């Protein structure tokens, strides 16, 4: 369940926020979901097809909860790009892509953005929607996956909580 645990943000720390997600990218969503369901006992997965990104790209997304951790699997419709990072040219690929963190309040979000700017961390993707949801992906030098931060809207929290097993 998405609940604000009131974890205070720490100036200068990208890891002091509430972690809620482990996310993967794949070349075959159905096969990746089957691997997680059979191999890790995760599921059931809820699939969202043809989700349009702010840059116009399309992805398919599967999500499930494992305890208090959201498992997200993403398959990009594009041949390359952000949601293909870590995937080789093999017939089937599945790779860890990002850890997801929640930032519930505007002050925490602003502190996060200050920390990112001060650290010179690249931002490969970010966006928002009309419901008030904001997200940003951060590349941390020397770390082989992204960190995603989400400032959730009430609509997003309701959607995520509705996917509970």
Secondary structure, DSSP 8 states (H G I E B T S, - for coil): ----------TT-SS-SEEEEEEEEES-HHHHHHHIIIII-----EEEEEEE-TTS-EEEEEEEEETTEEEEEEEESSSSSGGGTT--SSSS-EEEEEEEEE--SHHHHHHHHHHHHHHT-EEEEEEE-TTS-EEEEEE-TT-SSEEEEEE--HHHHHHHHHT--
